[in-house]
Structure formats: structure tokens, C-alpha cells
Amino acid sequence: MKILQENVIPIKNIYMSKQYGARRLLSEFPDKGLKLGSIDSLLNRSHKTGTIVRQPPRLSRYSRSSEGPCAQSEGPAKKASVISLDFA
């Protein structure tokens, strides 16, 4: 289950001020329906980055271009060659 933003702030405050772990925080909020893994990942992210805000998703190289992955505005243009076979 995802942790709602309204639950994240009190969890982080208790974690920072009282040094509670994930199991202790789970017992502090029994009515929220949180999972141990979701609290643990939130605390790990807070410990590593110092923030609990998620980063925006990265754009892939395919979604940056409106024409598709093969569209290039720079470099030599490839021309389709037509071979005509005349046996006259």
C-alpha cells in the first residue's frame, strides 16, 4: 500500500526526533494500514537523500522527440535509392 502524503510527514518527524525504527513506527500508526516494507523504504530514502519527496520520472529518449526515435535534425540525411533495371 502506498503511503499517503498526509502520513509521511508525521512518520518522518517521529523518525527524526525519536529515532524510531520501521517496526516501532508501524505500531505507532496501527489504524493507517501501512506495511513494514513501505515504511522501511520511506525511511531508507529519507536516510540516503535527506528528503522524502519523490523524484520526477526520467524521460526516455523516445518520448523527447515528437517524430519518433529515428527522427534526427542533425547529420546527413539518408536518401532512399531506387534501382531501376532496364533490360531493353
C-alpha positions in Angstrom: 0.0 0.0 0.0 1.2 3.5 -0.8 1.9 5.8 2.0 -0.2 9.0 1.7 1.5 12.4 1.9 -0.5 13.2 5.0 1.0 10.2 6.7 4.6 10.8 5.5 5.2 14.0 7.4 4.4 12.6 10.9 6.3 9.4 10.2 9.4 11.3 9.2 9.1 13.7 12.2 8.9 10.8 14.6 11.7 9.0 12.9 14.0 12.1 13.0 13.1 13.2 16.6 12.7 9.9 18.5 14.9 7.7 16.4 12.1 5.1 16.0 12.6 2.2 13.5 10.1 0.9 11.0 8.6 -1.7 13.4 8.1 0.9 16.1 6.5 3.3 13.6 4.2 0.6 12.4 3.0 0.1 16.0 2.5 3.9 16.4 0.1 4.0 13.4 -1.9 0.8 13.5 -5.0 2.3 12.0 -3.3 3.6 8.9 -3.0 0.1 7.3 0.7 0.5 6.5 3.1 -2.2 5.6 6.5 -2.7 7.1 8.2 -2.7 3.7 6.6 0.6 2.7 7.7 2.3 5.9 11.2 0.8 5.6 11.6 2.1 2.0 10.4 5.5 3.1 13.0 5.6 5.9 15.8 4.3 3.6 15.0 7.1 1.1 14.9 9.7 3.9 18.3 8.4 5.2 20.0 8.3 1.8 18.8 11.5 0.2 17.7 13.5 3.3 14.3 14.1 1.7 11.1 12.1 1.3 9.9 13.8 -1.9 9.9 11.5 -5.0 11.9 12.5 -8.0 10.0 13.1 -11.2 10.3 10.2 -13.7 13.0 10.5 -16.3 12.1 10.9 -19.9 13.3 8.3 -22.2 14.9 9.2 -25.5 11.8 8.1 -27.4 9.4 10.4 -25.6 11.6 13.5 -26.1 11.2 13.6 -29.9 7.8 14.1 -31.4 8.7 12.3 -34.6 10.0 9.1 -33.1 13.3 7.5 -32.3 14.7 7.7 -35.9 14.0 11.4 -36.4 17.2 13.4 -36.4 17.5 17.0 -37.2 21.3 16.9 -37.4 23.7 14.9 -39.5 23.4 13.7 -43.1 20.1 12.7 -44.4 19.7 9.2 -45.7 18.1 9.0 -49.1 16.2 6.0 -50.3 17.8 4.8 -53.5 15.7 3.3 -56.3 17.4 0.9 -58.6 15.8 0.6 -62.0 16.5 -2.4 -64.0 16.1 -1.7 -67.7 16.6 -4.7 -69.9 15.8 -3.0 -73.2 
